Structure formats: structure tokens, C-alpha cells
Amino acid sequence: MKVKLFLFLFLGSFVVNVYAQKSLSDYSYVEVPRLYEFLYEEDQHQLNSLTKFLFNKYGFNAYFSDELPNVKRCDGLQAEVLGKPGFIYTRITVILKDCNGNEVFISEEGQSKQKEYKKAYHDAMRKAFVSLEELGVQQKEIKVYEDEVVEEKIEPMPKVINDPRRPPVGKNDDNPNITVGTGTKITANEPRHYPSAKFTSYELNGESFLLRKTNEGYSLYEESEDAPNGLLLRGNIAVDNNNMATYTSVDGVKHRVKFKENNDLVLTSTTTSITYKAQN
């Protein structure tokens, strides 16, 4: 009897997970509140901004409630975050609900032993999102319902602090992604590939980066707990009328840009070639 009950629970859990994996991609956005019930201020500890960032990183189209365009409520999901600060552990659970209030996903509980509140909440939140990352969600493009054609609403840029550091230059035998030489030659007639996703995740030297698509091209951010919302602006990529792209770091250093078919980002100059690996 116990064996049958165990199998039933196991199969039931498997069905729920499969359903979540399919259904979450069928929605077009996630609405993130600016205030969580277990905190006292809007975006306290920048936890709400971090939640939105992580949703975008893992295939969702995340908006704060006051940023949403004219959309159907049942096209999207509402995010709810449960937080439990404790003497030993700080715990975070992420819940997604449909427009009828039904829970369609509950994350694994993220736990942190960090003593500082902000670090503890951020650590626990990132651990809670591991179960969302594993689903491989890719939400469809958000559909806006309007009576007349107007200019597309542009999502505000995340608040970031400029990082004065520049991409590494010079020989580094420990890093196969950085080489010294003439770099990758990009000719004017060469077909160019550009990522179409709103956000693309990258990795370089064990560090995580996020590429955000903009009207002018792209912006490249590095994940960092030192930034208010977990993001440091590293530079911007501008695409000109000839479909040529140039990367300019925050301190003014320029590199030529090439995206490989797998979305790997290659920055080149006369002496350096740097490859950011796309994380699919």
C-alpha cells in the first residue's frame, strides 16, 4: 500500500512539473509587485528589482504592475514571493498565479545563512529561481491591445551603476576566451546575426552577464551584488544603418562586434578578441 501511495505521489508530481513547463511558456508576461508583504517598503533591498531581473533572465517577460501596457490580464501571470527571515535561515519561495488566482507554479524554497538582510534575501531569491531556470521557459511575445496604433511603449532601463572596469586586454593563458592578435575580421559584406530575444545570458571567466536588447542595439550588464538591483552596466552595442555593430565600454573603449549563430558575443580590436559564451 505504501509503495502504491509513493508511486502515485511521484507520478502526480511529475505530471504537475510537466504541465508547468508547458503552460508557463503559453503566457506572455509576468507581473511583479513593487512591494512584498513581508517587507515594509517598495523594492526594499532591491528584492523586487532582482525578482524582475531573474524572471527576464530565465525566459519570462517581466513587468512591474505600473509598467504593463494595455494587455489582457489572463494573458499573463502574477508573481507572489513569500519571505521568512529567521535566526539561522532566510527563506524565499516564488509563486506564480493565473488571472483566477490559481497557483500554476511553486518554486523550491531558497535558503540562505547570510546574516546581512540584503545579501540573505538576494541569495535565497537566486536559489529559489533555480527551479524556474530548470523549466527552460520561453514566453511568447507580449500582445498589446489598443484601439489605435501608437508608439511602442519602451520599458524603462534598469537602474545601474557604471562599472569603470574595461574588458580585459592582453594575453591570459588561463583564459581561452581572450587572445592576443588581429582578432576576428569582420567584412562589410559578411552576413550578420543578431540575437532577437529581449534578454540573453552570457558567461565570461565564470562571471554572469546579461545582454538587453534596446532600440539602438544592446546593453551589456554584469551581475553583481554590489549594484542596487544586481546589475553593473559594462557597455553598449550600437548598430548603424549598414547593420554594423560597435561596442563601447563605459569608459569609452571601442570594440567591433560579431554575434555567432549560437549567439556567442565576440568583441574584437586590433590586439584583442573576447568571447562571451551564450547560455541557452
C-alpha atoms as a printed R data frame, in Angstrom:
    type eleno elety resid chain resno      x      y       z
1   ATOM     1    CA   MET     A     1  0.000  0.000   0.000
2   ATOM     2    CA   LYS     A     2  2.822  2.385   0.898
3   ATOM     3    CA   VAL     A     3  4.572  1.585  -2.376
4   ATOM     4    CA   LYS     A     4  1.425  2.380  -4.385
5   ATOM     5    CA   LEU     A     5  0.959  5.640  -2.493
6   ATOM     6    CA   PHE     A     6  4.588  6.615  -3.162
7   ATOM     7    CA   LEU     A     7  4.237  5.879  -6.887
8   ATOM     8    CA   PHE     A     8  1.017  7.868  -7.047
9   ATOM     9    CA   LEU     A     9  2.615 10.895  -5.395
10  ATOM    10    CA   PHE     A    10  5.729 10.619  -7.559
11  ATOM    11    CA   LEU     A    11  3.745 10.380 -10.801
12  ATOM    12    CA   GLY     A    12  1.460 13.188  -9.683
13  ATOM    13    CA   SER     A    13  4.451 15.440  -9.002
14  ATOM    14    CA   PHE     A    14  5.919 14.558 -12.412
15  ATOM    15    CA   VAL     A    15  2.664 15.457 -14.188
16  ATOM    16    CA   VAL     A    16  2.470 18.799 -12.358
17  ATOM    17    CA   ASN     A    17  6.052 19.671 -13.337
18  ATOM    18    CA   VAL     A    18  5.466 18.773 -16.992
19  ATOM    19    CA   TYR     A    19  2.282 20.810 -17.020
20  ATOM    20    CA   ALA     A    20  4.091 23.793 -15.526
21  ATOM    21    CA   GLN     A    21  6.878 23.524 -18.068
22  ATOM    22    CA   LYS     A    22  4.405 23.636 -20.954
23  ATOM    23    CA   SER     A    23  1.905 26.134 -19.580
24  ATOM    24    CA   LEU     A    24  4.297 28.825 -18.327
25  ATOM    25    CA   SER     A    25  5.553 29.384 -21.864
26  ATOM    26    CA   ASP     A    26  1.969 29.788 -23.072
27  ATOM    27    CA   TYR     A    27  1.612 33.006 -21.064
28  ATOM    28    CA   SER     A    28  3.101 36.193 -22.455
29  ATOM    29    CA   TYR     A    29  4.220 38.056 -19.325
30  ATOM    30    CA   VAL     A    30  4.710 38.034 -15.564
31  ATOM    31    CA   GLU     A    31  3.509 40.877 -13.356
32  ATOM    32    CA   VAL     A    32  5.855 41.596 -10.453
33  ATOM    33    CA   PRO     A    33  4.644 43.693  -7.490
34  ATOM    34    CA   ARG     A    34  6.744 46.578  -6.222
35  ATOM    35    CA   LEU     A    35  6.000 45.683  -2.586
36  ATOM    36    CA   TYR     A    36  6.164 42.304  -0.868
37  ATOM    37    CA   GLU     A    37  4.011 41.643   2.182
38  ATOM    38    CA   PHE     A    38  6.933 40.537   4.330
39  ATOM    39    CA   LEU     A    39  8.812 43.831   3.719
40  ATOM    40    CA   TYR     A    40  7.967 47.402   4.663
41  ATOM    41    CA   GLU     A    41  8.934 49.482   1.631
42  ATOM    42    CA   GLU     A    42  8.619 49.276  -2.127
43  ATOM    43    CA   ASP     A    43 11.587 47.437  -3.638
44  ATOM    44    CA   GLN     A    44 13.221 47.180  -0.222
45  ATOM    45    CA   HIS     A    45 16.723 45.680  -0.515
46  ATOM    46    CA   GLN     A    46 16.105 45.914  -4.309
47  ATOM    47    CA   LEU     A    47 14.440 42.498  -3.965
48  ATOM    48    CA   ASN     A    48 11.567 43.296  -6.320
49  ATOM    49    CA   SER     A    49 14.022 44.525  -8.977
50  ATOM    50    CA   LEU     A    50 16.038 41.344  -8.555
51  ATOM    51    CA   THR     A    51 12.880 39.252  -8.982
52  ATOM    52    CA   LYS     A    52 12.031 41.021 -12.221
53  ATOM    53    CA   PHE     A    53 15.597 40.659 -13.477
54  ATOM    54    CA   LEU     A    54 15.682 36.912 -12.762
55  ATOM    55    CA   PHE     A    55 12.338 36.332 -14.484
56  ATOM    56    CA   ASN     A    56 13.650 38.116 -17.590
57  ATOM    57    CA   LYS     A    57 16.899 36.166 -17.417
58  ATOM    58    CA   TYR     A    58 15.092 32.828 -17.418
59  ATOM    59    CA   GLY     A    59 12.778 33.352 -20.382
60  ATOM    60    CA   PHE     A    60  9.884 35.391 -18.977
61  ATOM    61    CA   ASN     A    61  8.638 38.839 -19.980
62  ATOM    62    CA   ALA     A    62  8.558 40.530 -16.568
63  ATOM    63    CA   TYR     A    63  6.973 43.887 -15.795
64  ATOM    64    CA   PHE     A    64  6.226 45.853 -12.682
65  ATOM    65    CA   SER     A    65  2.488 46.444 -12.331
66  ATOM    66    CA   ASP     A    66  2.718 50.127 -13.295
67  ATOM    67    CA   GLU     A    67  4.810 49.315 -16.402
68  ATOM    68    CA   LEU     A    68  2.324 46.988 -18.080
69  ATOM    69    CA   PRO     A    69  0.878 48.192 -21.386
70  ATOM    70    CA   ASN     A    70 -2.738 47.541 -22.358
71  ATOM    71    CA   VAL     A    71 -2.818 43.739 -22.094
72  ATOM    72    CA   LYS     A    72 -5.331 41.082 -21.185
73  ATOM    73    CA   ARG     A    73 -4.958 40.038 -17.583
74  ATOM    74    CA   CYS     A    74 -5.402 36.368 -18.401
75  ATOM    75    CA   ASP     A    75 -2.549 36.511 -20.937
76  ATOM    76    CA   GLY     A    76 -0.126 36.815 -18.053
77  ATOM    77    CA   LEU     A    77  0.817 35.535 -14.624
78  ATOM    78    CA   GLN     A    78  1.071 37.274 -11.272
79  ATOM    79    CA   ALA     A    79  4.194 36.702  -9.201
80  ATOM    80    CA   GLU     A    80  3.971 36.322  -5.445
81  ATOM    81    CA   VAL     A    81  7.011 35.998  -3.192
82  ATOM    82    CA   LEU     A    82  6.888 34.570   0.314
83  ATOM    83    CA   GLY     A    83  9.732 35.554   2.607
84  ATOM    84    CA   LYS     A    84 10.596 34.191   6.043
85  ATOM    85    CA   PRO     A    85 13.538 35.846   7.789
86  ATOM    86    CA   GLY     A    86 14.868 33.683  10.600
87  ATOM    87    CA   PHE     A    87 17.651 33.434  13.140
88  ATOM    88    CA   ILE     A    88 19.507 30.772  11.131
89  ATOM    89    CA   TYR     A    89 17.935 30.766   7.665
90  ATOM    90    CA   THR     A    90 16.293 33.362   5.451
91  ATOM    91    CA   ARG     A    91 13.766 31.604   3.215
92  ATOM    92    CA   ILE     A    92 12.216 32.657  -0.104
93  ATOM    93    CA   THR     A    93  9.523 30.940  -2.182
94  ATOM    94    CA   VAL     A    94  8.293 32.186  -5.574
95  ATOM    95    CA   ILE     A    95  4.692 31.500  -6.603
96  ATOM    96    CA   LEU     A    96  3.056 32.123  -9.976
97  ATOM    97    CA   LYS     A    97 -0.729 32.520 -10.219
98  ATOM    98    CA   ASP     A    98 -3.061 32.844 -13.185
99  ATOM    99    CA   CYS     A    99 -5.739 35.524 -13.538
100 ATOM   100    CA   ASN     A   100 -8.157 33.435 -11.471
101 ATOM   101    CA   GLY     A   101 -5.756 33.187  -8.552
102 ATOM   102    CA   ASN     A   102 -4.854 29.554  -9.225
103 ATOM   103    CA   GLU     A   103 -1.289 28.593  -8.368
104 ATOM   104    CA   VAL     A   104  0.359 27.248 -11.523
105 ATOM   105    CA   PHE     A   105  3.885 27.058 -10.131
106 ATOM   106    CA   ILE     A   106  5.553 26.998  -6.718
107 ATOM   107    CA   SER     A   107  9.339 27.133  -6.598
108 ATOM   108    CA   GLU     A   108 11.625 25.179  -4.363
109 ATOM   109    CA   GLU     A   109 12.351 27.102  -1.179
110 ATOM   110    CA   GLY     A   110 15.562 29.123  -1.392
111 ATOM   111    CA   GLN     A   111 17.521 29.283   1.851
112 ATOM   112    CA   SER     A   112 20.424 31.482   2.897
113 ATOM   113    CA   LYS     A   113 22.592 31.663   6.008
114 ATOM   114    CA   GLN     A   114 23.838 35.160   5.193
115 ATOM   115    CA   LYS     A   115 23.493 37.495   8.177
116 ATOM   116    CA   GLU     A   116 23.059 40.769   6.308
117 ATOM   117    CA   TYR     A   117 19.424 41.200   5.234
118 ATOM   118    CA   LYS     A   118 20.039 42.287   1.639
119 ATOM   119    CA   LYS     A   119 22.613 39.572   0.932
120 ATOM   120    CA   ALA     A   120 20.443 36.946   2.593
121 ATOM   121    CA   TYR     A   121 17.318 37.873   0.607
122 ATOM   122    CA   HIS     A   122 19.254 38.041  -2.677
123 ATOM   123    CA   ASP     A   123 20.978 34.720  -2.042
124 ATOM   124    CA   ALA     A   124 17.720 32.991  -1.114
125 ATOM   125    CA   MET     A   125 15.915 34.507  -4.119
126 ATOM   126    CA   ARG     A   126 18.546 33.273  -6.574
127 ATOM   127    CA   LYS     A   127 18.367 29.781  -5.055
128 ATOM   128    CA   ALA     A   128 14.566 29.785  -5.331
129 ATOM   129    CA   PHE     A   129 14.867 30.650  -9.028
130 ATOM   130    CA   VAL     A   130 16.962 27.552  -9.734
131 ATOM   131    CA   SER     A   131 13.760 25.510 -10.057
132 ATOM   132    CA   LEU     A   132 12.385 28.105 -12.507
133 ATOM   133    CA   GLU     A   133 15.591 28.097 -14.532
134 ATOM   134    CA   GLU     A   134 15.354 24.317 -14.916
135 ATOM   135    CA   LEU     A   135 11.966 24.613 -16.650
136 ATOM   136    CA   GLY     A   136 13.513 26.279 -19.712
137 ATOM   137    CA   VAL     A   137 10.588 28.675 -20.134
138 ATOM   138    CA   GLN     A   138 10.448 30.877 -23.234
139 ATOM   139    CA   GLN     A   139  7.378 33.088 -23.106
140 ATOM   140    CA   LYS     A   140  5.832 34.306 -26.324
141 ATOM   141    CA   GLU     A   141  5.857 37.959 -27.310
142 ATOM   142    CA   ILE     A   142  3.504 40.102 -25.259
143 ATOM   143    CA   LYS     A   143  0.355 41.155 -27.131
144 ATOM   144    CA   VAL     A   144 -0.800 44.736 -26.675
145 ATOM   145    CA   TYR     A   145 -4.464 45.582 -27.232
146 ATOM   146    CA   GLU     A   146 -5.020 49.180 -28.329
147 ATOM   147    CA   ASP     A   147 -7.710 50.972 -30.292
148 ATOM   148    CA   GLU     A   148 -5.208 52.842 -32.458
149 ATOM   149    CA   VAL     A   149 -1.603 52.481 -33.441
150 ATOM   150    CA   VAL     A   150  0.696 54.430 -31.145
151 ATOM   151    CA   GLU     A   151  4.405 54.397 -30.483
152 ATOM   152    CA   GLU     A   152  5.590 51.228 -28.809
153 ATOM   153    CA   LYS     A   153  5.987 51.630 -25.074
154 ATOM   154    CA   ILE     A   154  9.641 51.258 -24.143
155 ATOM   155    CA   GLU     A   155 10.405 49.501 -20.876
156 ATOM   156    CA   PRO     A   156 12.476 51.777 -18.601
157 ATOM   157    CA   MET     A   157 16.135 50.892 -18.376
158 ATOM   158    CA   PRO     A   158 17.065 49.234 -15.081
159 ATOM   159    CA   LYS     A   159 18.865 51.454 -12.603
160 ATOM   160    CA   VAL     A   160 22.522 50.538 -12.755
161 ATOM   161    CA   ILE     A   161 25.844 51.926 -11.641
162 ATOM   162    CA   ASN     A   162 28.560 52.307 -14.210
163 ATOM   163    CA   ASP     A   163 31.486 49.981 -13.700
164 ATOM   164    CA   PRO     A   164 34.767 51.745 -14.541
165 ATOM   165    CA   ARG     A   165 36.392 48.420 -15.354
166 ATOM   166    CA   ARG     A   166 37.039 47.674 -19.010
167 ATOM   167    CA   PRO     A   167 37.097 44.316 -20.807
168 ATOM   168    CA   PRO     A   168 40.414 42.564 -20.126
169 ATOM   169    CA   VAL     A   169 43.186 43.283 -22.598
170 ATOM   170    CA   GLY     A   170 46.374 41.295 -23.185
171 ATOM   171    CA   LYS     A   171 47.482 37.711 -23.058
172 ATOM   172    CA   ASN     A   172 45.902 35.431 -20.485
173 ATOM   173    CA   ASP     A   173 46.991 31.813 -20.699
174 ATOM   174    CA   ASP     A   174 44.360 30.800 -18.143
175 ATOM   175    CA   ASN     A   175 41.504 32.195 -20.214
176 ATOM   176    CA   PRO     A   176 40.914 30.580 -23.630
177 ATOM   177    CA   ASN     A   177 38.232 33.180 -24.404
178 ATOM   178    CA   ILE     A   178 40.786 36.018 -24.534
179 ATOM   179    CA   THR     A   179 43.507 36.015 -27.174
180 ATOM   180    CA   VAL     A   180 46.060 38.498 -28.446
181 ATOM   181    CA   GLY     A   181 46.320 39.022 -32.183
182 ATOM   182    CA   THR     A   182 44.454 40.560 -35.057
183 ATOM   183    CA   GLY     A   183 41.107 39.360 -33.726
184 ATOM   184    CA   THR     A   184 38.125 38.272 -35.801
185 ATOM   185    CA   LYS     A   185 37.968 40.028 -39.139
186 ATOM   186    CA   ILE     A   186 34.510 41.318 -39.979
187 ATOM   187    CA   THR     A   187 33.946 42.475 -43.523
188 ATOM   188    CA   ALA     A   188 31.227 44.778 -44.734
189 ATOM   189    CA   ASN     A   189 29.690 42.083 -46.952
190 ATOM   190    CA   GLU     A   190 29.631 39.374 -44.280
191 ATOM   191    CA   PRO     A   191 26.104 38.301 -43.219
192 ATOM   192    CA   ARG     A   192 25.455 39.315 -39.629
193 ATOM   193    CA   HIS     A   193 23.457 37.578 -36.972
194 ATOM   194    CA   TYR     A   194 21.928 39.434 -34.011
195 ATOM   195    CA   PRO     A   195 20.042 37.964 -31.028
196 ATOM   196    CA   SER     A   196 16.309 38.529 -31.300
197 ATOM   197    CA   ALA     A   197 15.495 37.847 -27.643
198 ATOM   198    CA   LYS     A   198 14.856 40.735 -25.313
199 ATOM   199    CA   PHE     A   199 17.410 39.329 -22.846
200 ATOM   200    CA   THR     A   200 20.311 36.937 -23.477
201 ATOM   201    CA   SER     A   201 22.513 35.476 -20.739
202 ATOM   202    CA   TYR     A   202 26.282 35.151 -21.138
203 ATOM   203    CA   GLU     A   203 29.300 33.895 -19.215
204 ATOM   204    CA   LEU     A   204 32.943 35.010 -19.215
205 ATOM   205    CA   ASN     A   205 35.615 33.893 -16.759
206 ATOM   206    CA   GLY     A   206 32.984 32.342 -14.502
207 ATOM   207    CA   GLU     A   207 31.062 35.634 -14.262
208 ATOM   208    CA   SER     A   208 27.469 36.059 -15.468
209 ATOM   209    CA   PHE     A   209 26.376 38.777 -17.873
210 ATOM   210    CA   LEU     A   210 23.048 39.897 -19.318
211 ATOM   211    CA   LEU     A   211 22.532 41.420 -22.771
212 ATOM   212    CA   ARG     A   212 19.432 43.597 -23.081
213 ATOM   213    CA   LYS     A   213 18.007 44.471 -26.492
214 ATOM   214    CA   THR     A   214 17.326 48.205 -26.961
215 ATOM   215    CA   ASN     A   215 16.125 50.497 -29.759
216 ATOM   216    CA   GLU     A   216 19.737 51.431 -30.576
217 ATOM   217    CA   GLY     A   217 21.197 47.916 -30.270
218 ATOM   218    CA   TYR     A   218 22.062 46.231 -26.975
219 ATOM   219    CA   SER     A   219 23.310 46.974 -23.469
220 ATOM   220    CA   LEU     A   220 25.675 44.600 -21.654
221 ATOM   221    CA   TYR     A   221 25.419 44.187 -17.882
222 ATOM   222    CA   GLU     A   222 27.408 42.153 -15.383
223 ATOM   223    CA   GLU     A   223 25.634 40.512 -12.473
224 ATOM   224    CA   SER     A   224 26.957 41.893  -9.185
225 ATOM   225    CA   GLU     A   225 25.654 42.020  -5.631
226 ATOM   226    CA   ASP     A   226 27.332 45.425  -5.276
227 ATOM   227    CA   ALA     A   227 24.787 47.046  -7.604
228 ATOM   228    CA   PRO     A   228 21.396 48.191  -6.251
229 ATOM   229    CA   ASN     A   229 19.465 45.794  -8.500
230 ATOM   230    CA   GLY     A   230 22.225 43.262  -9.122
231 ATOM   231    CA   LEU     A   231 23.407 44.731 -12.450
232 ATOM   232    CA   LEU     A   232 26.506 46.691 -13.451
233 ATOM   233    CA   LEU     A   233 26.499 48.375 -16.859
234 ATOM   234    CA   ARG     A   234 29.603 47.279 -18.780
235 ATOM   235    CA   GLY     A   235 28.902 48.916 -22.141
236 ATOM   236    CA   ASN     A   236 26.541 49.443 -25.057
237 ATOM   237    CA   ILE     A   237 26.355 47.990 -28.567
238 ATOM   238    CA   ALA     A   238 25.159 50.341 -31.305
239 ATOM   239    CA   VAL     A   239 24.002 49.002 -34.692
240 ATOM   240    CA   ASP     A   240 24.342 51.523 -37.530
241 ATOM   241    CA   ASN     A   241 22.372 51.862 -40.758
242 ATOM   242    CA   ASN     A   242 24.776 49.491 -42.528
243 ATOM   243    CA   ASN     A   243 23.979 46.791 -39.965
244 ATOM   244    CA   MET     A   244 27.472 47.114 -38.470
245 ATOM   245    CA   ALA     A   245 27.773 46.943 -34.678
246 ATOM   246    CA   THR     A   246 30.224 48.668 -32.326
247 ATOM   247    CA   TYR     A   247 30.664 48.014 -28.617
248 ATOM   248    CA   THR     A   248 31.600 50.974 -26.407
249 ATOM   249    CA   SER     A   249 32.531 50.241 -22.795
250 ATOM   250    CA   VAL     A   250 31.514 52.605 -20.001
251 ATOM   251    CA   ASP     A   251 34.992 54.143 -20.054
252 ATOM   252    CA   GLY     A   252 34.927 54.749 -23.804
253 ATOM   253    CA   VAL     A   253 36.884 51.765 -25.159
254 ATOM   254    CA   LYS     A   254 35.504 50.574 -28.512
255 ATOM   255    CA   HIS     A   255 35.426 47.068 -29.988
256 ATOM   256    CA   ARG     A   256 33.978 45.603 -33.160
257 ATOM   257    CA   VAL     A   257 31.071 43.232 -32.571
258 ATOM   258    CA   LYS     A   258 30.141 39.880 -34.031
259 ATOM   259    CA   PHE     A   259 27.406 37.505 -32.900
260 ATOM   260    CA   LYS     A   260 27.838 33.871 -33.840
261 ATOM   261    CA   GLU     A   261 24.880 31.734 -34.916
262 ATOM   262    CA   ASN     A   262 24.676 30.309 -31.361
263 ATOM   263    CA   ASN     A   263 24.524 33.929 -30.060
264 ATOM   264    CA   ASP     A   264 28.092 33.929 -28.683
265 ATOM   265    CA   LEU     A   265 29.233 37.555 -28.479
266 ATOM   266    CA   VAL     A   266 32.710 38.309 -29.866
267 ATOM   267    CA   LEU     A   267 34.332 41.695 -29.162
268 ATOM   268    CA   THR     A   268 37.454 42.414 -31.216
269 ATOM   269    CA   SER     A   269 40.058 45.121 -31.583
270 ATOM   270    CA   THR     A   270 43.465 45.169 -33.286
271 ATOM   271    CA   THR     A   271 45.011 43.413 -30.271
272 ATOM   272    CA   THR     A   272 42.232 41.539 -28.502
273 ATOM   273    CA   SER     A   273 39.391 39.088 -29.101
274 ATOM   274    CA   ILE     A   274 36.954 38.428 -26.258
275 ATOM   275    CA   THR     A   275 34.200 35.834 -26.473
276 ATOM   276    CA   TYR     A   276 31.163 35.893 -24.188
277 ATOM   277    CA   LYS     A   277 29.550 32.451 -24.223
278 ATOM   278    CA   ALA     A   278 25.773 32.437 -24.655
279 ATOM   279    CA   GLN     A   279 23.936 30.431 -22.004
280 ATOM   280    CA   ASN     A   280 20.988 28.703 -23.686
